[in-house]
Structure formats: C-alpha cells, structure tokens
Amino acid sequence: HGGWVGVIAGIDPDPANLPAAAAWAQQYWEELHPTSAGGGYVNMMMEDEGQGRVRAAYRGNYDRLVLLKRRYDPTNLFHLNLNIPPV
C-alpha cells in the first residue's frame, strides 16, 4: 500500500570512505524504516539483508510463494538475488 519507493545509496569516489558511507546509509535506513509500510523491493535489497527482509517484502504471500518455488524451481536455479528458497 506504499505510494513511493526510496533508494538509499552511500556513494563516495574514494574507496577508503566505503565503511563510513555504508554506515551512513544503514543508519539512514534504520531511522526511516519505522515510518515505512514495512515491505521492500527485493531487487534493490543487498545480499546481507537476509531472509527476514525477503519475508517482510512479500508479506502474506511468502508461504504461497515458497510452495510455488518448491514446485517450479526445486533446485533453486534462480538464486543469484535475495530469493525465496524452495525449502
């Protein structure tokens, strides 16, 4: 039911500043998240966000999608993004 999507990106031309940029982006997300609808766009999620975020993104559809994944992709061929495992 959200009316918008936001992307938070910590970018700096100097690779040495990556830890600070990543920390800034994470803190920004943590501050904004309580005011969000609680979901997310899975294709924009980073690998370290985990299955809890995937489940939150799909909300009430998650369990049904697990069954579909088990049926149509039991070997988890499509696994390069944060996905729904077939188990």
DSSP file with accessible surface (Angstrom, degrees, kcal/mol):
  #  RESIDUE AA STRUCTURE BP1 BP2  ACC     N-H-->O    O-->H-N    N-H-->O    O-->H-N    TCO  KAPPA ALPHA  PHI   PSI    X-CA   Y-CA   Z-CA
    1    1 A H              0   0  219      0, 0.0     2,-0.1     0, 0.0     0, 0.0   0.000 360.0 360.0 360.0   8.7    0.0    0.0    0.0
    2    2 A G        -     0   0   56      1,-0.1     3,-0.1    35,-0.0    34,-0.0  -0.417 360.0-153.2 -72.6 149.6    3.0    2.3   -0.2
    3    3 A G  S    S+     0   0   78     -2,-0.1     2,-0.3     1,-0.1    -1,-0.1   0.439  72.3  21.8-102.3  -0.7    2.9    5.2   -2.5
    4    4 A W        -     0   0  197      2,-0.0     2,-0.4     0, 0.0    -1,-0.1  -0.981  61.3-138.8-157.2 165.3    6.6    5.5   -3.2
    5    5 A V        -     0   0   98     -2,-0.3     2,-0.4    -3,-0.1    35,-0.0  -0.982  17.3-159.1-130.2 142.1    9.9    3.7   -3.1
    6    6 A G        -     0   0   48     -2,-0.4     2,-0.5     2,-0.0    -2,-0.0  -0.937   5.3-155.1-122.1 147.9   13.2    5.1   -1.9
    7    7 A V        -     0   0  104     -2,-0.4     2,-0.6     2,-0.0    -2,-0.0  -0.990   6.2-160.4-121.9 126.2   16.7    4.1   -2.6
    8    8 A I        +     0   0   51     -2,-0.5     2,-0.5     2,-0.0    17,-0.0  -0.940  16.1 174.9-107.8 120.1   19.5    4.9   -0.1
    9    9 A A        -     0   0   57     -2,-0.6     2,-0.8     2,-0.1    13,-0.1  -0.984  22.9-154.9-131.2 121.7   22.9    4.8   -1.6
   10   10 A G        +     0   0   26     -2,-0.5     2,-0.4     8,-0.0    11,-0.1  -0.860  29.7 173.2 -92.9 106.6   26.1    5.8    0.2
   11   11 A I        +     0   0  148     -2,-0.8    -2,-0.1    10,-0.1     3,-0.0  -0.947  12.5 161.8-122.8 136.3   28.5    6.8   -2.6
   12   12 A D        -     0   0   72     -2,-0.4     5,-0.1     1,-0.1     6,-0.1  -0.979  38.8-133.9-149.2 138.1   32.0    8.3   -2.5
   13   13 A P  S    S+     0   0  131      0, 0.0     3,-0.1     0, 0.0    -1,-0.1   0.725  92.0  76.2 -67.1 -18.6   34.6    8.4   -5.1
   14   14 A D  S >  S-     0   0   78      1,-0.1     3,-2.4    -3,-0.0     4,-0.2  -0.828  70.8-154.1 -97.5 113.3   37.3    7.3   -2.6
   15   15 A P  G >  S+     0   0  108      0, 0.0     3,-1.8     0, 0.0    -1,-0.1   0.776  91.7  70.6 -56.3 -24.4   37.0    3.6   -1.8
   16   16 A A  G 3  S+     0   0   73      1,-0.3     4,-0.3     2,-0.1    -2,-0.0   0.748  93.3  57.8 -65.2 -20.3   38.6    4.3    1.6
   17   17 A N  G <> S+     0   0   63     -3,-2.4     4,-2.5     1,-0.2    -1,-0.3   0.395  74.8 102.9 -91.1   4.6   35.4    6.0    2.6
   18   18 A L  H <> S+     0   0  113     -3,-1.8     4,-3.0     1,-0.2     5,-0.3   0.909  77.3  52.2 -56.1 -47.2   33.2    2.9    2.0
   19   19 A P  H  > S+     0   0   93      0, 0.0     4,-2.3     0, 0.0    -1,-0.2   0.930 113.1  44.8 -58.2 -41.5   32.8    2.0    5.7
   20   20 A A  H  > S+     0   0   66     -4,-0.3     4,-2.4     2,-0.2    -2,-0.2   0.912 114.8  48.1 -68.3 -41.1   31.6    5.5    6.5
   21   21 A A  H  X S+     0   0   16     -4,-2.5     4,-2.4     2,-0.2    -1,-0.2   0.918 112.9  48.2 -65.8 -41.8   29.3    5.7    3.5
   22   22 A A  H  X S+     0   0   52     -4,-3.0     4,-2.5    -5,-0.2    -2,-0.2   0.909 111.6  49.9 -65.1 -41.5   27.8    2.2    4.3
   23   23 A A  H  X S+     0   0   59     -4,-2.3     4,-2.6    -5,-0.3     5,-0.2   0.913 110.4  50.7 -64.0 -40.3   27.3    3.1    7.9
   24   24 A W  H  X S+     0   0  133     -4,-2.4     4,-2.5     2,-0.2    -2,-0.2   0.941 111.4  47.3 -62.0 -46.5   25.5    6.4    6.9
   25   25 A A  H  X S+     0   0   17     -4,-2.4     4,-2.4     2,-0.2    -2,-0.2   0.916 113.0  48.9 -63.3 -41.8   23.2    4.5    4.5
   26   26 A Q  H  X S+     0   0   96     -4,-2.5     4,-2.6     2,-0.2    -1,-0.2   0.930 112.7  47.1 -64.2 -44.0   22.4    1.9    7.2
   27   27 A Q  H  X S+     0   0  115     -4,-2.6     4,-2.1     2,-0.2    -2,-0.2   0.911 110.9  52.2 -65.6 -39.8   21.7    4.4    9.8
   28   28 A Y  H  X S+     0   0  106     -4,-2.5     4,-2.1    -5,-0.2     5,-0.2   0.937 111.0  47.6 -60.4 -45.8   19.5    6.4    7.4
   29   29 A W  H  X S+     0   0   74     -4,-2.4     4,-2.9     1,-0.2    -2,-0.2   0.929 109.8  52.8 -61.5 -45.1   17.5    3.3    6.6
   30   30 A E  H  < S+     0   0  103     -4,-2.6    -1,-0.2     1,-0.2    -2,-0.2   0.867 110.6  48.0 -60.9 -35.4   17.1    2.4   10.3
   31   31 A E  H  < S+     0   0  136     -4,-2.1    -1,-0.2    -5,-0.2    -2,-0.2   0.874 118.4  39.4 -71.8 -38.2   15.7    5.9   11.0
   32   32 A L  H >< S+     0   0   67     -4,-2.1     3,-1.9    -5,-0.2     4,-0.3   0.813  96.9  78.7 -81.7 -30.6   13.3    5.8    8.1
   33   33 A H  G >< S+     0   0   58     -4,-2.9     3,-2.2     1,-0.3     5,-0.2   0.838  83.8  61.0 -55.0 -40.6   12.1    2.2    8.4
   34   34 A P  G 3  S+     0   0  105      0, 0.0    -1,-0.3     0, 0.0    -2,-0.1   0.771 106.1  49.3 -60.8 -19.9    9.7    2.7   11.3
   35   35 A T  G <  S+     0   0  112     -3,-1.9    -2,-0.2    -4,-0.2     2,-0.1   0.412  97.4  95.0 -96.1   3.3    7.7    5.1    9.1
   36   36 A S  S <  S-     0   0   52     -3,-2.2    -3,-0.0    -4,-0.3     0, 0.0  -0.330  90.0-108.5 -89.8 173.9    7.5    2.8    6.2
   37   37 A A        -     0   0   63     -2,-0.1     3,-0.1     1,-0.1    -1,-0.1   0.541  56.3-117.0 -76.3  -7.6    4.9    0.3    5.1
   38   38 A G  S    S+     0   0   23     -5,-0.2    21,-0.1     1,-0.2    -1,-0.1   0.334  81.4  96.4  92.3  -7.6    7.4   -2.4    6.2
   39   39 A G        -     0   0   15     18,-0.1     2,-0.3    19,-0.1    18,-0.3   0.084  52.3-162.3 -92.7-151.3    7.9   -4.1    2.8
   40   40 A G        -     0   0   38     17,-0.3     2,-0.8    16,-0.1     3,-0.1  -0.935  30.7 -95.7 176.3 163.9   10.6   -3.6    0.2
   41   41 A Y    >   -     0   0  126     -2,-0.3     3,-2.1     1,-0.2     4,-0.4  -0.879  32.4-153.0 -98.3 108.8   11.5   -4.1   -3.4
   42   42 A V  G >  S+     0   0   10     -2,-0.8     3,-1.6     1,-0.3    40,-0.3   0.834  89.7  61.7 -56.9 -36.7   13.5   -7.3   -3.4
   43   43 A N  G 3  S+     0   0  107      1,-0.3    -1,-0.3    38,-0.1    -2,-0.0   0.664 105.1  49.7 -68.2 -12.6   15.6   -6.5   -6.5
   44   44 A M  G <  S+     0   0   92     -3,-2.1    -1,-0.3     2,-0.1    -2,-0.2   0.439  89.6 105.8-100.8  -1.6   17.0   -3.5   -4.6
   45   45 A M    <   -     0   0   21     -3,-1.6    37,-0.3    -4,-0.4     2,-0.2  -0.517  68.4-125.4 -81.4 148.5   18.0   -5.4   -1.5
   46   46 A M    >   -     0   0  123     -2,-0.2     3,-2.1     1,-0.1     4,-0.3  -0.585  24.2-111.7 -90.1 155.6   21.6   -6.3   -0.7
   47   47 A E  G >  S+     0   0  170      1,-0.3     3,-1.0    -2,-0.2    -1,-0.1   0.820 113.2  58.5 -57.7 -34.3   22.6   -9.9    0.0
   48   48 A D  G 3  S+     0   0  145      1,-0.2    -1,-0.3     2,-0.1    -3,-0.0   0.464  82.0  85.6 -81.4   4.1   23.4   -9.3    3.6
   49   49 A E  G <> S-     0   0   61     -3,-2.1     4,-0.6     1,-0.1    -1,-0.2   0.763  85.5-152.6 -76.6 -24.1   19.8   -8.2    4.4
   50   50 A G  H X>  -     0   0   29     -3,-1.0     4,-1.2    -4,-0.3     3,-0.6   0.097  28.0 -61.1  83.3 170.9   18.7  -11.8    4.9
   51   51 A Q  H 3> S+     0   0   72      1,-0.2     4,-2.9     2,-0.2     5,-0.2   0.747 121.9  68.8 -68.5 -25.3   15.5  -13.8    4.6
   52   52 A G  H 3> S+     0   0   57      1,-0.2     4,-2.2     2,-0.2    -1,-0.2   0.911 102.5  45.9 -59.7 -39.9   13.7  -11.8    7.2
   53   53 A R  H <X S+     0   0   40     -3,-0.6     4,-2.1    -4,-0.6    -1,-0.2   0.867 111.5  51.9 -70.5 -36.2   13.6   -8.8    4.8
   54   54 A V  H  X S+     0   0    0     -4,-1.2     4,-2.0     2,-0.2     5,-0.2   0.955 110.6  48.2 -64.1 -46.1   12.5  -11.0    1.9
   55   55 A R  H  X S+     0   0  118     -4,-2.9     4,-1.2     1,-0.2     7,-0.2   0.919 111.4  50.4 -59.9 -42.7    9.7  -12.4    4.0
   56   56 A A  H  < S+     0   0   37     -4,-2.2    -1,-0.2    -5,-0.2    -2,-0.2   0.881 107.9  54.0 -63.5 -36.7    8.7   -8.8    5.0
   57   57 A A  H  < S+     0   0   19     -4,-2.1   -17,-0.3   -18,-0.3    -1,-0.2   0.898 115.3  37.8 -65.3 -39.9    8.7   -7.7    1.4
   58   58 A Y  H >< S+     0   0   79     -4,-2.0     3,-2.4     1,-0.2     4,-0.2   0.552  88.6 177.6 -89.7 -10.3    6.3  -10.5    0.3
   59   59 A R  G ><  +     0   0  110     -4,-1.2     3,-1.7     1,-0.3     4,-0.3  -0.069  68.3   2.9  46.9-128.3    4.2  -10.2    3.5
   60   60 A G  G 3  S+     0   0   74      1,-0.3     4,-0.3     2,-0.1    -1,-0.3   0.584 128.8  63.1 -66.7 -10.3    1.2  -12.6    3.4
   61   61 A N  G <> S+     0   0   83     -3,-2.4     4,-2.4     1,-0.2    -1,-0.3   0.561  76.7  91.4 -88.7  -9.2    2.2  -14.1    0.1
   62   62 A Y  H <> S+     0   0   18     -3,-1.7     4,-2.1    -7,-0.2     5,-0.2   0.920  84.8  47.2 -57.9 -50.6    5.5  -15.5    1.3
   63   63 A D  H  > S+     0   0  104     -4,-0.3     4,-1.6     1,-0.2    -1,-0.2   0.898 113.4  49.1 -62.2 -38.1    4.3  -19.0    2.3
   64   64 A R  H  > S+     0   0  133     -4,-0.3     4,-2.0     1,-0.2    -1,-0.2   0.908 109.8  52.2 -66.4 -38.6    2.4  -19.4   -1.0
   65   65 A L  H  X S+     0   0   40     -4,-2.4     4,-2.7     1,-0.2    -2,-0.2   0.849 103.6  57.4 -68.5 -31.4    5.5  -18.3   -2.9
   66   66 A V  H  X S+     0   0   14     -4,-2.1     4,-2.7     2,-0.2    -1,-0.2   0.934 106.9  49.2 -62.0 -43.1    7.6  -20.9   -1.1
   67   67 A L  H  X S+     0   0  104     -4,-1.6     4,-1.8     1,-0.2    -2,-0.2   0.913 112.2  47.6 -62.9 -41.1    5.2  -23.6   -2.4
   68   68 A L  H  X S+     0   0   66     -4,-2.0     4,-2.9     2,-0.2     5,-0.4   0.910 111.8  49.9 -65.5 -41.7    5.5  -22.3   -5.9
   69   69 A K  H  X S+     0   0   31     -4,-2.7     4,-2.6     1,-0.2     7,-0.2   0.921 109.5  51.8 -62.8 -43.2    9.3  -22.1   -5.7
   70   70 A R  H  < S+     0   0  122     -4,-2.7    -1,-0.2    -5,-0.2    -2,-0.2   0.888 115.6  42.4 -60.5 -37.3    9.3  -25.7   -4.5
   71   71 A R  H  < S+     0   0  181     -4,-1.8    -2,-0.2    -5,-0.2    -1,-0.2   0.917 127.1  26.3 -77.2 -44.6    7.2  -26.8   -7.4
   72   72 A Y  H  < S+     0   0  157     -4,-2.9    -3,-0.2     1,-0.2    -2,-0.2   0.643 135.0  24.4-100.0 -16.4    8.8  -24.8  -10.3
   73   73 A D    ><  +     0   0   14     -4,-2.6     3,-1.8    -5,-0.4    -1,-0.2  -0.346  64.6 154.8-144.0  59.5   12.4  -24.3   -9.1
   74   74 A P  T 3  S+     0   0   83      0, 0.0    -4,-0.1     0, 0.0    -1,-0.1   0.751  77.9  51.5 -65.0 -22.6   13.2  -27.1   -6.6
   75   75 A T  T 3  S-     0   0  118     -3,-0.1    -5,-0.1    11,-0.0    -2,-0.0   0.437 109.0-123.5 -92.0   0.8   16.9  -26.9   -7.3
   76   76 A N    <   +     0   0   38     -3,-1.8     3,-0.1    -7,-0.2    -3,-0.1   0.885  50.0 162.3  59.0  42.6   16.9  -23.1   -6.7
   77   77 A L        +     0   0  114      1,-0.2     2,-1.4     2,-0.1     3,-0.2   0.903  68.5  59.9 -55.9 -41.6   18.4  -22.4  -10.1
   78   78 A F  S    S+     0   0  145      1,-0.2    -1,-0.2    -5,-0.1    -2,-0.1  -0.648  71.0 120.2 -91.1  83.8   17.3  -18.8   -9.8
   79   79 A H        +     0   0   96     -2,-1.4     4,-0.2    -3,-0.1    -1,-0.2   0.331  29.4 103.5-129.7   5.9   19.2  -17.9   -6.7
   80   80 A L  S    S+     0   0  154     -3,-0.2     2,-0.2     2,-0.1    -1,-0.1   0.624  83.9  43.0 -77.1 -10.8   21.5  -15.0   -7.6
   81   81 A N  S    S-     0   0   77     -3,-0.0     2,-0.6   -35,-0.0   -38,-0.1  -0.659 115.4 -67.4-115.1 179.0   19.4  -12.4   -5.8
   82   82 A L  S    S+     0   0   19    -40,-0.3     2,-0.2   -37,-0.3   -37,-0.1  -0.589  77.9 162.7 -65.7 114.7   17.7  -12.4   -2.5
   83   83 A N        -     0   0   23     -2,-0.6   -29,-0.1    -4,-0.2    -4,-0.1  -0.715  46.7 -88.9-130.2-179.1   15.1  -15.1   -3.3
   84   84 A I        -     0   0   16     -2,-0.2    -8,-0.1   -19,-0.1    -2,-0.0  -0.846  43.4-133.8 -94.7 114.2   12.7  -17.5   -1.7
   85   85 A P        -     0   0   41      0, 0.0   -15,-0.2     0, 0.0   -16,-0.1  -0.406  14.5-124.7 -65.9 148.9   14.4  -20.8   -1.0
   86   86 A P              0   0   16      0, 0.0   -13,-0.0     0, 0.0    -2,-0.0   0.350 360.0 360.0 -78.4  10.6   12.4  -23.8   -2.1
   87   87 A V              0   0  144    -18,-0.0   -20,-0.0   -17,-0.0   -18,-0.0  -0.815 360.0 360.0-102.9 360.0   12.6  -25.4    1.3
